[in-house]
Amino acid sequence: MKGIKNQPQEKTSYSELTQKVFLSLEEVAIYTGLSKSYLYKLTSQEKIPHSKPHGKVIFFERIRLDEWLRSNRVEPIDVRLTEQKATEYLNNNPNGIS
């Protein structure tokens, strides 16, 4: 089965990646849209959750990657202003609606 190794691999689709538990660096680049070089930088700086079994190949647990992608969320300014106005109103009107 020597020839099987040299056959071109089919490109992994995003929907296939969402079903996997662990992703390779190449798959994470497809999944996130981040470049491989930037992902290497993030792993070397320990800014992204990953595993390096035996200190070689880098793997990412998809669920932890999803959590990392959602971290440091920034709300749109209109949502922040609405929340700020609501808080100010409640602070100025402790008895509720006047």
FIMI-603537 format. One line per field, with one value per residue: x, z, y of N, C-alpha, C in turn; residue in one letter. Coordinates in pm, whole numbers, m for minus. Atoms other than C-alpha are relative to their C-alpha. Layout:
BEGIN
n.c1 = [X|...]
n.c3 = [Z|...]
n.c2 = [Y|...]
ca.c1 = [X|...]
ca.c3 = [Z|...]
ca.c2 = [Y|...]
c.c1 = [X|...]
c.c3 = [Z|...]
c.c2 = [Y|...]
resn = [A|...]
This chain:
BEGIN
n.c1 = [83|m93|53|107|m59|m34|118|40|111|113|3|96|98|28|103|m66|m81|86|37|m119|m33|m134|m37|m141|m27|53|146|35|m15|121|114|2|m40|m129|m111|m76|m112|56|35|m127|m38|89|m34|m131|23|99|119|111|m6|m45|m74|m115|m42|m139|m72|m13|115|92|141|91|131|91|86|m83|m30|122|6|m104|46|106|m51|m21|107|26|137|13|18|141|41|m61|70|132|m19|m41|118|88|m61|16|141|32|m67|71|140|m6|132|42|56|75]
n.c3 = [0|4|83|m68|m70|93|67|m59|m95|26|m88|m109|m1|m130|m69|m52|m115|m115|m57|m58|m138|4|129|23|25|133|m11|m77|92|82|m90|m55|98|m40|73|m76|m68|m116|m97|m62|m93|m116|m80|m64|m109|m88|m2|55|m58|94|m56|78|m52|28|40|146|75|m77|16|m67|m32|65|m97|m68|102|11|m119|17|103|m57|m113|22|89|m2|43|87|m76|m26|m112|m121|m33|m51|m135|m83|m23|m90|m133|m49|m31|m123|m111|m25|m32|m77|m14|128|103|m58]
n.c2 = [m120|m111|m107|m74|m114|m106|m53|m128|9|m89|m115|14|m109|m59|80|120|m40|m24|130|63|m34|m57|m57|m28|m141|m32|m4|m120|m114|m1|m20|m135|m101|m53|61|99|m67|m68|105|42|m107|9|118|m21|m96|64|m85|77|135|103|113|45|131|35|m119|m9|m50|m81|31|m91|55|m95|m67|m101|m101|m82|m85|m102|m93|m83|m77|m144|m49|m143|m27|m117|m124|m27|85|m58|m125|36|51|m113|m83|74|m5|m137|m20|72|m68|m128|30|125|60|57|m87|m112]
ca.c1 = [0|296|111|m166|66|154|m202|m326|m551|m897|m936|m1109|m1429|m1526|m1833|m1611|m1387|m1682|m1742|m1385|m1269|m901|m762|m416|m247|m343|m705|m711|m586|m884|m1127|m1026|m895|m570|m240|m25|264|40|m88|275|343|39|141|502|376|126|m163|m381|m479|m299|m126|214|231|595|695|638|310|69|m297|m593|m908|m1190|m1413|m1130|m1043|m1405|m1394|m1069|m1221|m1514|m1291|m1245|m1574|m1640|m2003|m2108|m2119|m2498|m2544|m2301|m2478|m2819|m2690|m2526|m2848|m3049|m2806|m2812|m3193|m3215|m2961|m3159|m3498|m3459|m3837|m3847|m4052|m4185]
ca.c3 = [0|m59|m324|m87|107|m203|m322|m280|21|m18|128|466|475|759|838|875|1116|1338|1396|1504|1866|1795|1517|1367|1315|946|1035|1293|1027|809|1104|1236|926|1110|933|1035|1120|1354|1517|1573|1735|1963|2068|2137|2353|2520|2429|2272|2432|2264|2326|2214|2286|2302|2227|1854|1668|1789|1846|1950|2129|1925|2225|2407|2084|2052|2410|2334|2022|2229|2502|2538|2367|2279|2264|1986|2098|2061|2307|2554|2532|2585|2892|3022|2980|3153|3445|3475|3468|3739|3953|3916|3967|4249|4261|3899|3618|3697]
ca.c2 = [0|227|432|539|770|969|1026|1384|1426|1571|1917|1909|2112|2343|2130|1823|2013|2104|1732|1651|1645|1720|1937|1965|2300|2294|2221|2502|2742|2642|2644|2988|3161|3237|3175|2880|3113|3316|2995|2883|3222|3187|2836|2937|3224|2988|3220|2951|2617|2329|1996|1873|1500|1394|1755|1721|1760|2029|1938|2149|2034|2192|2270|2451|2630|2747|2878|3062|3215|3347|3492|3867|3936|4298|4408|4645|5007|5030|4741|4899|5236|5074|4887|5205|5404|5131|5124|5503|5503|5239|5425|5750|5581|5325|5268|5155|5306|5652]
c.c1 = [86|m58|m105|55|22|m120|m39|m120|m109|3|m111|m93|m21|m100|59|81|m86|m43|117|23|136|32|151|19|m58|m152|m46|12|m125|m120|m12|27|131|111|73|113|m51|m38|127|45|m84|34|133|m10|m102|m124|m123|9|35|71|114|47|142|79|13|m120|m96|m144|m82|m131|m103|m85|77|37|m120|m13|101|m44|m107|49|24|m100|m19|m140|0|m35|m147|m52|56|m72|m138|11|39|m120|m96|52|m16|m145|m36|66|m71|m144|m7|m135|m52|m55|m81|m105]
c.c3 = [0|m75|68|67|m93|m73|64|92|m41|101|103|m1|143|77|55|125|124|68|71|143|5|m140|m7|m22|m135|4|78|m87|m88|87|46|m103|37|m78|89|77|126|107|69|103|127|87|71|116|101|18|m55|58|m105|76|m93|56|m47|m53|m150|m63|92|m33|81|26|m48|100|74|m96|m18|119|m11|m102|54|116|m40|m98|18|m55|m95|82|29|116|130|42|58|144|95|33|97|142|61|41|132|121|37|42|78|16|m131|m95|65|m93]
c.c2 = [126|121|86|125|119|59|133|m18|96|113|m19|120|49|m85|m130|33|21|m130|m68|47|71|47|19|149|44|12|123|124|12|40|146|110|68|m70|m100|67|73|m102|m52|104|m8|m120|20|98|m50|87|m69|m141|m103|m111|m34|m135|m31|119|20|68|75|m40|99|m74|104|78|110|113|93|95|114|105|95|87|145|59|150|22|119|123|28|m83|58|127|m28|m51|113|88|m69|4|139|26|m66|66|129|m22|m132|m69|m59|104|111|50]
resn = [M|K|G|I|K|N|Q|P|Q|E|K|T|S|Y|S|E|L|T|Q|K|V|F|L|S|L|E|E|V|A|I|Y|T|G|L|S|K|S|Y|L|Y|K|L|T|S|Q|E|K|I|P|H|S|K|P|H|G|K|V|I|F|F|E|R|I|R|L|D|E|W|L|R|S|N|R|V|E|P|I|D|V|R|L|T|E|Q|K|A|T|E|Y|L|N|N|N|P|N|G|I|S]
